[in-house]
Amino acid sequence: MTDLHRLSIRELTEGLANAQFSSRELTQHYLKRIEKIDAQVKAYVTVTAEQALAQADAA
């Protein structure tokens, strides 16, 4: 799968609409990305992964 974090909002919207990936897959990708780089960038105080995945499943 493409590095989803490199896609534009338009490309992400189209990918979701065309079922190229699901909301859950997109959320999982970003959660893994946060896990990978947040120690360096320190952009997040709290990450609520379970809540994010539940919301993605409901979308």
C-alpha distance matrix in Angstrom:
0.0 3.8 6.5 7.7 11.1 11.6 11.7 15.2 16.7 17.2 13.6 12.7 15.8 15.0 11.6 13.5 16.4 14.7 12.9 9.4 8.9 12.0 14.1 13.9 10.1 10.6 13.7 12.5 10.0 13.1 15.4 13.8 13.9 17.5 18.4 17.2 19.1 21.8 24.4 24.5 24.4 26.2 25.0 25.2 28.4 27.1 23.7 24.1 20.9 22.6 23.9 20.6 18.9 22.1 22.0 18.4 19.5 22.5 20.8
3.8 0.0 3.8 5.4 8.5 8.1 8.4 12.1 14.2 14.8 11.3 11.0 14.4 13.9 10.9 13.4 16.3 15.0 14.0 10.4 10.2 13.3 14.8 15.2 11.6 10.8 14.0 13.4 10.2 12.5 15.4 14.0 13.1 16.6 18.1 16.6 17.8 20.6 23.3 22.9 22.5 24.6 23.3 24.0 27.4 26.5 23.4 24.2 21.4 23.6 24.5 21.0 19.9 23.2 22.6 19.1 20.9 23.6 21.5
6.5 3.8 0.0 3.8 5.5 5.7 7.4 11.1 13.3 14.8 11.8 11.0 14.8 15.1 12.5 14.5 17.8 17.2 16.1 12.9 11.9 14.3 14.9 15.1 11.7 10.1 12.6 12.1 8.4 9.9 12.9 11.4 9.8 13.3 15.0 13.4 14.2 17.0 19.7 19.2 18.7 20.9 19.7 20.6 24.1 23.5 20.6 21.9 19.4 22.0 22.9 19.3 18.8 22.3 21.6 18.5 20.8 23.5 21.4
7.7 5.4 3.8 0.0 3.8 5.3 5.4 8.7 10.1 11.8 9.1 7.6 11.3 12.1 9.7 11.3 14.6 14.6 13.7 11.0 9.6 11.6 11.7 12.5 9.6 7.2 10.0 10.5 7.1 8.1 11.6 11.3 9.8 12.8 15.1 14.3 14.9 17.0 20.2 20.0 18.9 20.6 18.7 19.4 22.8 21.9 18.9 19.9 17.6 20.0 20.4 16.7 16.4 19.7 18.6 15.4 18.0 20.3 18.0
11.1 8.5 5.5 3.8 0.0 3.8 5.6 8.1 9.6 12.2 10.5 9.0 12.6 14.2 12.5 13.7 17.0 17.6 16.9 14.5 12.9 14.3 13.5 14.2 11.9 8.9 10.5 11.3 7.9 7.1 10.7 10.7 8.1 10.6 13.4 12.6 12.3 14.2 17.5 16.9 15.5 17.4 15.4 16.5 20.1 19.7 17.1 18.7 16.9 19.9 20.0 16.4 16.9 20.3 18.9 16.4 19.4 21.5 19.3
11.6 8.1 5.7 5.3 3.8 0.0 3.8 6.7 9.5 11.5 9.6 9.5 13.2 14.1 12.8 14.9 17.8 17.9 17.9 15.1 14.4 16.5 16.2 17.3 14.8 11.9 14.0 14.8 11.3 10.9 14.5 14.0 11.3 13.8 16.6 15.1 14.5 16.7 19.8 18.6 17.2 19.6 17.8 19.4 23.1 23.1 20.7 22.4 20.7 23.7 23.7 20.0 20.5 23.8 22.3 19.6 22.5 24.5 21.9
11.7 8.4 7.4 5.4 5.6 3.8 0.0 3.8 6.6 7.9 5.7 6.2 9.7 10.4 9.6 12.0 14.4 14.7 15.1 12.7 12.5 14.6 14.5 16.4 14.1 11.1 13.7 15.2 12.1 11.9 15.7 15.9 13.7 16.0 19.0 18.0 17.6 19.5 22.8 21.9 20.1 22.2 19.9 21.2 24.8 24.4 21.9 23.1 21.4 23.9 23.6 19.8 20.1 23.0 21.2 18.3 21.2 22.8 19.9
15.2 12.1 11.1 8.7 8.1 6.7 3.8 0.0 3.8 5.3 5.1 6.2 8.5 9.8 10.4 12.3 14.1 15.2 16.2 14.5 14.5 16.0 15.4 17.8 16.2 12.9 15.1 17.3 14.7 13.8 17.5 18.4 16.0 17.7 21.0 20.4 19.5 20.8 24.3 23.3 21.0 22.9 20.1 21.5 25.0 24.8 22.6 23.7 22.5 25.0 24.1 20.3 21.2 23.7 21.3 18.8 21.9 22.9 19.7
16.7 14.2 13.3 10.1 9.6 9.5 6.6 3.8 0.0 3.8 5.5 5.0 6.1 8.6 9.7 10.6 12.2 14.1 15.2 14.3 13.9 14.6 13.4 16.3 15.5 12.0 13.8 16.7 14.7 13.5 17.1 18.6 16.6 17.8 21.3 21.4 20.6 21.3 25.0 24.4 21.8 23.1 20.0 20.8 24.1 23.6 21.4 22.0 21.1 23.2 21.9 18.2 19.3 21.4 18.6 16.4 19.6 20.1 16.7
17.2 14.8 14.8 11.8 12.2 11.5 7.9 5.3 3.8 0.0 3.8 5.4 5.1 6.2 8.5 10.0 10.5 12.1 14.1 13.3 13.9 15.1 14.6 17.8 16.9 13.9 16.3 19.0 17.2 16.5 20.1 21.5 19.7 21.3 24.6 24.5 24.0 24.9 28.6 27.9 25.4 26.8 23.8 24.6 27.8 27.2 24.8 25.2 24.1 25.9 24.5 20.9 21.6 23.4 20.6 18.2 20.9 21.3 17.6
13.6 11.3 11.8 9.1 10.5 9.6 5.7 5.1 5.5 3.8 0.0 3.8 5.4 5.1 6.0 8.6 9.8 10.3 11.9 10.4 11.3 13.2 13.5 16.4 14.8 12.1 15.1 17.3 15.1 15.2 18.9 19.7 18.1 20.3 23.2 22.9 22.8 24.2 27.7 27.1 25.1 26.7 24.0 24.8 28.2 27.4 24.7 25.1 23.4 25.3 24.4 20.7 20.8 23.0 20.7 17.7 20.2 21.2 17.7
12.7 11.0 11.0 7.6 9.0 9.5 6.2 6.2 5.0 5.4 3.8 0.0 3.8 5.4 5.0 6.2 8.6 9.8 10.4 9.3 8.9 10.2 9.9 12.8 11.5 8.6 11.5 13.9 12.2 12.2 15.7 16.9 15.7 17.6 20.5 20.7 20.8 21.9 25.6 25.4 23.4 24.6 21.8 22.1 25.3 24.2 21.4 21.6 19.8 21.5 20.7 17.0 17.0 19.2 16.9 14.0 16.6 17.7 14.4
15.8 14.4 14.8 11.3 12.6 13.2 9.7 8.5 6.1 5.1 5.4 3.8 0.0 3.8 5.4 5.3 6.2 8.6 9.9 10.1 10.2 10.6 10.1 13.6 13.3 10.7 13.2 16.1 15.0 14.9 18.1 19.8 18.9 20.4 23.4 23.9 24.0 24.8 28.5 28.4 26.2 27.1 24.0 24.1 27.0 25.7 23.0 22.7 21.2 22.4 21.1 17.6 17.7 19.2 16.5 13.8 16.2 16.5 12.9
15.0 13.9 15.1 12.1 14.2 14.1 10.4 9.8 8.6 6.2 5.1 5.4 3.8 0.0 3.8 5.4 5.0 5.9 8.3 8.3 9.8 11.2 11.9 15.3 14.4 12.5 15.5 17.9 16.7 17.2 20.5 21.7 20.9 22.9 25.7 25.8 26.2 27.3 31.0 30.8 28.8 30.0 27.1 27.3 30.4 29.0 26.1 25.8 23.9 25.1 24.0 20.5 20.2 21.7 19.3 16.3 18.1 18.6 15.1
11.6 10.9 12.5 9.7 12.5 12.8 9.6 10.4 9.7 8.5 6.0 5.0 5.4 3.8 0.0 3.8 5.5 5.2 5.9 4.9 6.1 8.2 9.7 12.6 11.1 9.7 13.2 15.0 13.7 15.0 18.1 18.9 18.5 20.8 23.2 23.3 24.1 25.5 29.0 29.1 27.5 28.7 26.1 26.1 29.2 27.6 24.4 24.1 21.8 22.9 22.4 18.9 18.0 19.9 18.0 14.6 16.2 17.4 14.3
13.5 13.4 14.5 11.3 13.7 14.9 12.0 12.3 10.6 10.0 8.6 6.2 5.3 5.4 3.8 0.0 3.8 5.5 5.1 6.2 5.8 5.9 6.9 10.2 9.8 8.7 11.5 13.8 13.5 14.5 17.2 18.6 18.7 20.5 22.8 23.6 24.5 25.4 29.0 29.5 27.7 28.4 25.7 25.2 27.9 26.0 22.8 22.0 19.8 20.4 19.6 16.3 15.4 16.7 14.7 11.4 12.8 13.8 10.5
16.4 16.3 17.8 14.6 17.0 17.8 14.4 14.1 12.2 10.5 9.8 8.6 6.2 5.0 5.5 3.8 0.0 3.8 5.6 7.8 8.8 8.9 10.0 13.4 13.4 12.5 15.1 17.6 17.3 18.2 20.9 22.4 22.4 24.2 26.6 27.3 28.2 29.0 32.6 33.0 31.1 31.8 28.9 28.5 31.1 29.2 26.1 25.1 23.1 23.5 22.4 19.3 18.4 19.2 17.0 14.0 15.0 15.2 11.8
14.7 15.0 17.2 14.6 17.6 17.9 14.7 15.2 14.1 12.1 10.3 9.8 8.6 5.9 5.2 5.5 3.8 0.0 3.8 5.5 8.0 9.4 11.7 14.5 13.7 13.4 16.6 18.3 17.8 19.3 22.1 23.0 23.1 25.4 27.5 27.9 29.0 30.3 33.7 34.0 32.5 33.5 30.8 30.5 33.3 31.5 28.2 27.3 24.9 25.3 24.7 21.5 20.1 21.3 19.5 16.2 16.8 17.6 14.5
12.9 14.0 16.1 13.7 16.9 17.9 15.1 16.2 15.2 14.1 11.9 10.4 9.9 8.3 5.9 5.1 5.6 3.8 0.0 3.8 5.1 6.2 9.2 11.5 10.6 11.2 14.2 15.5 15.4 17.4 19.7 20.6 21.2 23.5 25.3 25.8 27.3 28.6 31.9 32.6 31.3 32.1 29.6 29.0 31.7 29.5 26.1 24.9 22.3 22.4 22.2 19.2 17.3 18.5 17.3 13.8 13.9 15.3 12.8
9.4 10.4 12.9 11.0 14.5 15.1 12.7 14.5 14.3 13.3 10.4 9.3 10.1 8.3 4.9 6.2 7.8 5.5 3.8 0.0 3.8 7.0 10.1 11.9 9.8 10.2 13.8 14.5 13.6 15.9 18.5 18.8 19.1 21.8 23.5 23.6 25.1 26.8 30.0 30.4 29.3 30.5 28.3 28.0 31.0 29.1 25.6 25.0 22.1 22.8 23.0 19.7 17.9 19.8 18.8 15.1 15.7 17.7 15.2
8.9 10.2 11.9 9.6 12.9 14.4 12.5 14.5 13.9 13.9 11.3 8.9 10.2 9.8 6.1 5.8 8.8 8.0 5.1 3.8 0.0 3.8 6.9 8.2 6.1 6.8 10.2 10.9 10.5 12.9 15.1 15.6 16.3 18.8 20.4 20.8 22.5 23.9 27.1 27.9 26.8 27.7 25.5 25.0 27.7 25.6 22.1 21.3 18.4 19.1 19.3 16.1 14.2 16.3 15.6 11.8 12.5 14.9 12.7
12.0 13.3 14.3 11.6 14.3 16.5 14.6 16.0 14.6 15.1 13.2 10.2 10.6 11.2 8.2 5.9 8.9 9.4 6.2 7.0 3.8 0.0 3.8 5.3 5.1 6.2 8.5 9.8 10.6 12.5 14.2 15.4 16.6 18.4 20.0 21.1 22.8 23.7 27.0 28.1 26.9 27.2 24.9 23.8 26.2 23.8 20.2 18.9 16.1 16.3 16.3 13.3 11.2 12.8 12.1 8.3 8.8 11.1 9.2
14.1 14.8 14.9 11.7 13.5 16.2 14.5 15.4 13.4 14.6 13.5 9.9 10.1 11.9 9.7 6.9 10.0 11.7 9.2 10.1 6.9 3.8 0.0 3.8 5.5 5.1 6.1 8.5 9.8 10.7 12.2 14.2 15.3 16.4 18.3 19.9 21.3 21.6 25.0 26.3 24.8 24.7 22.2 20.9 23.1 20.6 17.2 15.8 13.4 13.7 13.1 10.0 8.5 10.2 8.8 5.1 6.8 8.8 6.8
13.9 15.2 15.1 12.5 14.2 17.3 16.4 17.8 16.3 17.8 16.4 12.8 13.6 15.3 12.6 10.2 13.4 14.5 11.5 11.9 8.2 5.3 3.8 0.0 3.8 5.4 5.0 6.0 8.5 9.9 10.3 12.1 14.0 15.1 16.3 18.1 20.0 20.4 23.5 25.2 24.1 23.9 21.8 20.1 22.1 19.3 15.6 14.1 11.0 11.1 11.4 8.7 6.1 8.4 8.5 5.0 5.9 9.2 8.7
10.1 11.6 11.7 9.6 11.9 14.8 14.1 16.2 15.5 16.9 14.8 11.5 13.3 14.4 11.1 9.8 13.4 13.7 10.6 9.8 6.1 5.1 5.5 3.8 0.0 3.8 5.5 5.1 6.1 8.7 9.8 10.5 12.2 14.2 15.3 16.4 18.5 19.5 22.5 23.9 23.1 23.4 21.6 20.4 22.9 20.5 16.8 15.9 12.7 13.5 14.4 11.4 9.1 12.0 12.1 8.6 9.6 12.9 11.9
10.6 10.8 10.1 7.2 8.9 11.9 11.1 12.9 12.0 13.9 12.1 8.6 10.7 12.5 9.7 8.7 12.5 13.4 11.2 10.2 6.8 6.2 5.1 5.4 3.8 0.0 3.8 5.5 5.1 6.4 8.7 10.0 10.6 12.4 14.3 15.3 16.7 17.6 21.0 22.0 20.7 21.2 19.0 18.2 20.9 18.9 15.4 15.1 12.4 14.0 14.2 10.6 9.6 12.6 11.8 8.4 10.8 13.3 11.6
13.7 14.0 12.6 10.0 10.5 14.0 13.7 15.1 13.8 16.3 15.1 11.5 13.2 15.5 13.2 11.5 15.1 16.6 14.2 13.8 10.2 8.5 6.1 5.0 5.5 3.8 0.0 3.8 5.4 5.2 6.1 8.6 9.7 10.5 12.3 14.1 15.5 15.7 19.0 20.5 19.2 19.0 16.8 15.4 17.8 15.5 11.9 11.3 8.7 10.4 10.6 7.0 6.5 9.9 9.3 6.7 9.5 12.0 11.1
12.5 13.4 12.1 10.5 11.3 14.8 15.2 17.3 16.7 19.0 17.3 13.9 16.1 17.9 15.0 13.8 17.6 18.3 15.5 14.5 10.9 9.8 8.5 6.0 5.1 5.5 3.8 0.0 3.8 5.5 5.0 6.1 8.5 9.8 10.5 12.2 14.4 15.0 17.9 19.6 19.1 19.0 17.5 16.1 18.3 16.0 12.2 11.9 8.5 10.2 11.7 8.8 7.4 11.1 11.7 9.2 11.0 14.2 13.9
10.0 10.2 8.4 7.1 7.9 11.3 12.1 14.7 14.7 17.2 15.1 12.2 15.0 16.7 13.7 13.5 17.3 17.8 15.4 13.6 10.5 10.6 9.8 8.5 6.1 5.1 5.4 3.8 0.0 3.8 5.5 5.2 6.2 8.7 9.9 10.5 12.4 13.8 16.8 17.9 17.3 18.0 16.6 16.0 18.8 17.1 13.7 14.2 11.3 13.6 14.9 11.6 10.8 14.5 14.5 11.8 14.0 17.0 16.0
13.1 12.5 9.9 8.1 7.1 10.9 11.9 13.8 13.5 16.5 15.2 12.2 14.9 17.2 15.0 14.5 18.2 19.3 17.4 15.9 12.9 12.5 10.7 9.9 8.7 6.4 5.2 5.5 3.8 0.0 3.8 5.4 4.8 6.1 8.5 9.6 10.6 11.2 14.6 15.6 14.5 14.9 13.1 12.5 15.5 14.2 11.0 12.1 9.9 12.9 13.5 10.2 10.7 14.3 13.8 11.7 14.7 17.1 16.0
15.4 15.4 12.9 11.6 10.7 14.5 15.7 17.5 17.1 20.1 18.9 15.7 18.1 20.5 18.1 17.2 20.9 22.1 19.7 18.5 15.1 14.2 12.2 10.3 9.8 8.7 6.1 5.0 5.5 3.8 0.0 3.8 5.4 5.1 6.2 8.6 10.2 10.2 13.2 15.1 14.4 14.0 12.7 11.2 13.7 11.8 8.3 9.3 6.9 10.1 11.4 8.8 9.2 12.9 13.2 11.8 14.4 17.0 16.7
13.8 14.0 11.4 11.3 10.7 14.0 15.9 18.4 18.6 21.5 19.7 16.9 19.8 21.7 18.9 18.6 22.4 23.0 20.6 18.8 15.6 15.4 14.2 12.1 10.5 10.0 8.6 6.1 5.2 5.4 3.8 0.0 3.8 5.4 5.0 6.1 8.8 10.0 12.4 14.1 14.2 14.6 14.0 13.2 15.7 14.3 11.1 12.5 9.8 12.8 14.8 12.3 12.1 15.9 16.5 14.7 16.9 19.9 19.6
13.9 13.1 9.8 9.8 8.1 11.3 13.7 16.0 16.6 19.7 18.1 15.7 18.9 20.9 18.5 18.7 22.4 23.1 21.2 19.1 16.3 16.6 15.3 14.0 12.2 10.6 9.7 8.5 6.2 4.8 5.4 3.8 0.0 3.8 5.4 5.0 6.3 8.0 10.9 11.8 11.5 12.5 11.8 11.9 15.1 14.5 11.8 13.9 12.0 15.4 16.7 13.9 14.4 18.1 18.1 16.3 18.9 21.6 20.7
17.5 16.6 13.3 12.8 10.6 13.8 16.0 17.7 17.8 21.3 20.3 17.6 20.4 22.9 20.8 20.5 24.2 25.4 23.5 21.8 18.8 18.4 16.4 15.1 14.2 12.4 10.5 9.8 8.7 6.1 5.1 5.4 3.8 0.0 3.8 5.4 5.5 5.3 8.6 10.1 9.3 9.4 8.6 8.3 11.3 10.8 8.6 11.3 10.2 14.0 15.0 12.6 14.0 17.4 17.4 16.3 19.2 21.5 21.0
18.4 18.1 15.0 15.1 13.4 16.6 19.0 21.0 21.3 24.6 23.2 20.5 23.4 25.7 23.2 22.8 26.6 27.5 25.3 23.5 20.4 20.0 18.3 16.3 15.3 14.3 12.3 10.5 9.9 8.5 6.2 5.0 5.4 3.8 0.0 3.8 5.8 5.9 7.7 10.1 10.7 10.5 10.9 10.0 12.2 11.5 9.3 11.8 10.4 13.8 15.7 14.0 14.7 18.2 18.9 17.9 20.2 22.9 22.8
17.2 16.6 13.4 14.3 12.6 15.1 18.0 20.4 21.4 24.5 22.9 20.7 23.9 25.8 23.3 23.6 27.3 27.9 25.8 23.6 20.8 21.1 19.9 18.1 16.4 15.3 14.1 12.2 10.5 9.6 8.6 6.1 5.0 5.4 3.8 0.0 3.8 6.2 7.4 8.8 10.0 11.1 11.9 12.2 14.8 14.7 12.8 15.5 13.9 17.3 19.2 17.1 17.6 21.2 21.8 20.3 22.7 25.5 25.1
19.1 17.8 14.2 14.9 12.3 14.5 17.6 19.5 20.6 24.0 22.8 20.8 24.0 26.2 24.1 24.5 28.2 29.0 27.3 25.1 22.5 22.8 21.3 20.0 18.5 16.7 15.5 14.4 12.4 10.6 10.2 8.8 6.3 5.5 5.8 3.8 0.0 3.8 5.5 5.6 6.4 8.1 9.1 10.4 13.4 14.2 13.0 16.2 15.4 19.1 20.4 18.1 19.3 22.9 22.9 21.7 24.5 26.9 26.2
21.8 20.6 17.0 17.0 14.2 16.7 19.5 20.8 21.3 24.9 24.2 21.9 24.8 27.3 25.5 25.4 29.0 30.3 28.6 26.8 23.9 23.7 21.6 20.4 19.5 17.6 15.7 15.0 13.8 11.2 10.2 10.0 8.0 5.3 5.9 6.2 3.8 0.0 3.8 5.2 5.0 4.9 6.1 7.0 9.7 10.8 10.3 13.9 13.9 17.6 18.6 16.8 18.6 21.8 21.8 21.2 24.1 26.2 25.8
24.4 23.3 19.7 20.2 17.5 19.8 22.8 24.3 25.0 28.6 27.7 25.6 28.5 31.0 29.0 29.0 32.6 33.7 31.9 30.0 27.1 27.0 25.0 23.5 22.5 21.0 19.0 17.9 16.8 14.6 13.2 12.4 10.9 8.6 7.7 7.4 5.5 3.8 0.0 3.8 5.9 5.5 8.5 9.3 10.9 12.5 12.6 16.2 16.3 19.8 21.2 19.8 21.4 24.6 24.9 24.5 27.2 29.4 29.2
24.5 22.9 19.2 20.0 16.9 18.6 21.9 23.3 24.4 27.9 27.1 25.4 28.4 30.8 29.1 29.5 33.0 34.0 32.6 30.4 27.9 28.1 26.3 25.2 23.9 22.0 20.5 19.6 17.9 15.6 15.1 14.1 11.8 10.1 10.1 8.8 5.6 5.2 3.8 0.0 3.8 5.8 8.6 10.8 13.0 15.1 15.3 19.0 19.1 22.7 23.8 22.0 23.8 27.0 26.9 26.3 29.2 31.4 30.7
24.4 22.5 18.7 18.9 15.5 17.2 20.1 21.0 21.8 25.4 25.1 23.4 26.2 28.8 27.5 27.7 31.1 32.5 31.3 29.3 26.8 26.9 24.8 24.1 23.1 20.7 19.2 19.1 17.3 14.5 14.4 14.2 11.5 9.3 10.7 10.0 6.4 5.0 5.9 3.8 0.0 3.8 5.5 8.5 11.2 13.6 14.0 17.7 18.2 22.0 22.4 20.5 22.7 25.8 25.2 24.7 27.9 29.7 28.8
26.2 24.6 20.9 20.6 17.4 19.6 22.2 22.9 23.1 26.8 26.7 24.6 27.1 30.0 28.7 28.4 31.8 33.5 32.1 30.5 27.7 27.2 24.7 23.9 23.4 21.2 19.0 19.0 18.0 14.9 14.0 14.6 12.5 9.4 10.5 11.1 8.1 4.9 5.5 5.8 3.8 0.0 3.8 5.7 7.7 10.4 11.6 15.3 16.5 20.1 20.4 19.0 21.5 24.3 23.9 23.9 27.0 28.6 28.1
25.0 23.3 19.7 18.7 15.4 17.8 19.9 20.1 20.0 23.8 24.0 21.8 24.0 27.1 26.1 25.7 28.9 30.8 29.6 28.3 25.5 24.9 22.2 21.8 21.6 19.0 16.8 17.5 16.6 13.1 12.7 14.0 11.8 8.6 10.9 11.9 9.1 6.1 8.5 8.6 5.5 3.8 0.0 3.8 6.9 9.3 10.2 13.8 15.0 18.7 18.4 16.7 19.5 22.1 21.2 21.3 24.7 26.0 25.2
25.2 24.0 20.6 19.4 16.5 19.4 21.2 21.5 20.8 24.6 24.8 22.1 24.1 27.3 26.1 25.2 28.5 30.5 29.0 28.0 25.0 23.8 20.9 20.1 20.4 18.2 15.4 16.1 16.0 12.5 11.2 13.2 11.9 8.3 10.0 12.2 10.4 7.0 9.3 10.8 8.5 5.7 3.8 0.0 3.8 5.5 6.7 10.3 12.0 15.5 15.2 14.0 16.9 19.3 18.7 19.2 22.4 23.6 23.3
28.4 27.4 24.1 22.8 20.1 23.1 24.8 25.0 24.1 27.8 28.2 25.3 27.0 30.4 29.2 27.9 31.1 33.3 31.7 31.0 27.7 26.2 23.1 22.1 22.9 20.9 17.8 18.3 18.8 15.5 13.7 15.7 15.1 11.3 12.2 14.8 13.4 9.7 10.9 13.0 11.2 7.7 6.9 3.8 0.0 3.8 6.9 10.1 12.6 15.6 15.2 15.0 18.0 19.9 19.6 20.7 23.6 24.6 24.8
27.1 26.5 23.5 21.9 19.7 23.1 24.4 24.8 23.6 27.2 27.4 24.2 25.7 29.0 27.6 26.0 29.2 31.5 29.5 29.1 25.6 23.8 20.6 19.3 20.5 18.9 15.5 16.0 17.1 14.2 11.8 14.3 14.5 10.8 11.5 14.7 14.2 10.8 12.5 15.1 13.6 10.4 9.3 5.5 3.8 0.0 3.8 6.4 9.3 11.9 11.6 11.8 14.7 16.4 16.4 17.8 20.4 21.4 22.0
23.7 23.4 20.6 18.9 17.1 20.7 21.9 22.6 21.4 24.8 24.7 21.4 23.0 26.1 24.4 22.8 26.1 28.2 26.1 25.6 22.1 20.2 17.2 15.6 16.8 15.4 11.9 12.2 13.7 11.0 8.3 11.1 11.8 8.6 9.3 12.8 13.0 10.3 12.6 15.3 14.0 11.6 10.2 6.7 6.9 3.8 0.0 3.8 5.7 8.9 9.1 8.6 11.3 13.4 13.6 14.5 17.1 18.5 19.0
24.1 24.2 21.9 19.9 18.7 22.4 23.1 23.7 22.0 25.2 25.1 21.6 22.7 25.8 24.1 22.0 25.1 27.3 24.9 25.0 21.3 18.9 15.8 14.1 15.9 15.1 11.3 11.9 14.2 12.1 9.3 12.5 13.9 11.3 11.8 15.5 16.2 13.9 16.2 19.0 17.7 15.3 13.8 10.3 10.1 6.4 3.8 0.0 3.8 5.7 5.5 6.2 8.7 10.1 10.8 12.3 14.4 15.6 16.7
20.9 21.4 19.4 17.6 16.9 20.7 21.4 22.5 21.1 24.1 23.4 19.8 21.2 23.9 21.8 19.8 23.1 24.9 22.3 22.1 18.4 16.1 13.4 11.0 12.7 12.4 8.7 8.5 11.3 9.9 6.9 9.8 12.0 10.2 10.4 13.9 15.4 13.9 16.3 19.1 18.2 16.5 15.0 12.0 12.6 9.3 5.7 3.8 0.0 3.8 5.5 5.0 6.1 8.5 9.8 10.4 12.2 14.2 15.3
22.6 23.6 22.0 20.0 19.9 23.7 23.9 25.0 23.2 25.9 25.3 21.5 22.4 25.1 22.9 20.4 23.5 25.3 22.4 22.8 19.1 16.3 13.7 11.1 13.5 14.0 10.4 10.2 13.6 12.9 10.1 12.8 15.4 14.0 13.8 17.3 19.1 17.6 19.8 22.7 22.0 20.1 18.7 15.5 15.6 11.9 8.9 5.7 3.8 0.0 3.8 5.4 5.2 6.1 8.6 9.8 10.5 12.4 14.3
23.9 24.5 22.9 20.4 20.0 23.7 23.6 24.1 21.9 24.5 24.4 20.7 21.1 24.0 22.4 19.6 22.4 24.7 22.2 23.0 19.3 16.3 13.1 11.4 14.4 14.2 10.6 11.7 14.9 13.5 11.4 14.8 16.7 15.0 15.7 19.2 20.4 18.6 21.2 23.8 22.4 20.4 18.4 15.2 15.2 11.6 9.1 5.5 5.5 3.8 0.0 3.8 5.5 5.1 6.2 8.6 9.8 10.6 12.4
20.6 21.0 19.3 16.7 16.4 20.0 19.8 20.3 18.2 20.9 20.7 17.0 17.6 20.5 18.9 16.3 19.3 21.5 19.2 19.7 16.1 13.3 10.0 8.7 11.4 10.6 7.0 8.8 11.6 10.2 8.8 12.3 13.9 12.6 14.0 17.1 18.1 16.8 19.8 22.0 20.5 19.0 16.7 14.0 15.0 11.8 8.6 6.2 5.0 5.4 3.8 0.0 3.8 5.5 5.2 6.1 8.7 9.9 10.6
18.9 19.9 18.8 16.4 16.9 20.5 20.1 21.2 19.3 21.6 20.8 17.0 17.7 20.2 18.0 15.4 18.4 20.1 17.3 17.9 14.2 11.2 8.5 6.1 9.1 9.6 6.5 7.4 10.8 10.7 9.2 12.1 14.4 14.0 14.7 17.6 19.3 18.6 21.4 23.8 22.7 21.5 19.5 16.9 18.0 14.7 11.3 8.7 6.1 5.2 5.5 3.8 0.0 3.8 5.4 4.9 6.1 8.6 9.8
22.1 23.2 22.3 19.7 20.3 23.8 23.0 23.7 21.4 23.4 23.0 19.2 19.2 21.7 19.9 16.7 19.2 21.3 18.5 19.8 16.3 12.8 10.2 8.4 12.0 12.6 9.9 11.1 14.5 14.3 12.9 15.9 18.1 17.4 18.2 21.2 22.9 21.8 24.6 27.0 25.8 24.3 22.1 19.3 19.9 16.4 13.4 10.1 8.5 6.1 5.1 5.5 3.8 0.0 3.8 5.4 5.1 6.3 8.8
22.0 22.6 21.6 18.6 18.9 22.3 21.2 21.3 18.6 20.6 20.7 16.9 16.5 19.3 18.0 14.7 17.0 19.5 17.3 18.8 15.6 12.1 8.8 8.5 12.1 11.8 9.3 11.7 14.5 13.8 13.2 16.5 18.1 17.4 18.9 21.8 22.9 21.8 24.9 26.9 25.2 23.9 21.2 18.7 19.6 16.4 13.6 10.8 9.8 8.6 6.2 5.2 5.4 3.8 0.0 3.8 5.4 5.0 6.3
18.4 19.1 18.5 15.4 16.4 19.6 18.3 18.8 16.4 18.2 17.7 14.0 13.8 16.3 14.6 11.4 14.0 16.2 13.8 15.1 11.8 8.3 5.1 5.0 8.6 8.4 6.7 9.2 11.8 11.7 11.8 14.7 16.3 16.3 17.9 20.3 21.7 21.2 24.5 26.3 24.7 23.9 21.3 19.2 20.7 17.8 14.5 12.3 10.4 9.8 8.6 6.1 4.9 5.4 3.8 0.0 3.8 5.4 5.2
19.5 20.9 20.8 18.0 19.4 22.5 21.2 21.9 19.6 20.9 20.2 16.6 16.2 18.1 16.2 12.8 15.0 16.8 13.9 15.7 12.5 8.8 6.8 5.9 9.6 10.8 9.5 11.0 14.0 14.7 14.4 16.9 18.9 19.2 20.2 22.7 24.5 24.1 27.2 29.2 27.9 27.0 24.7 22.4 23.6 20.4 17.1 14.4 12.2 10.5 9.8 8.7 6.1 5.1 5.4 3.8 0.0 3.8 5.5
22.5 23.6 23.5 20.3 21.5 24.5 22.8 22.9 20.1 21.3 21.2 17.7 16.5 18.6 17.4 13.8 15.2 17.6 15.3 17.7 14.9 11.1 8.8 9.2 12.9 13.3 12.0 14.2 17.0 17.1 17.0 19.9 21.6 21.5 22.9 25.5 26.9 26.2 29.4 31.4 29.7 28.6 26.0 23.6 24.6 21.4 18.5 15.6 14.2 12.4 10.6 9.9 8.6 6.3 5.0 5.4 3.8 0.0 3.8
20.8 21.5 21.4 18.0 19.3 21.9 19.9 19.7 16.7 17.6 17.7 14.4 12.9 15.1 14.3 10.5 11.8 14.5 12.8 15.2 12.7 9.2 6.8 8.7 11.9 11.6 11.1 13.9 16.0 16.0 16.7 19.6 20.7 21.0 22.8 25.1 26.2 25.8 29.2 30.7 28.8 28.1 25.2 23.3 24.8 22.0 19.0 16.7 15.3 14.3 12.4 10.6 9.8 8.8 6.3 5.2 5.5 3.8 0.0
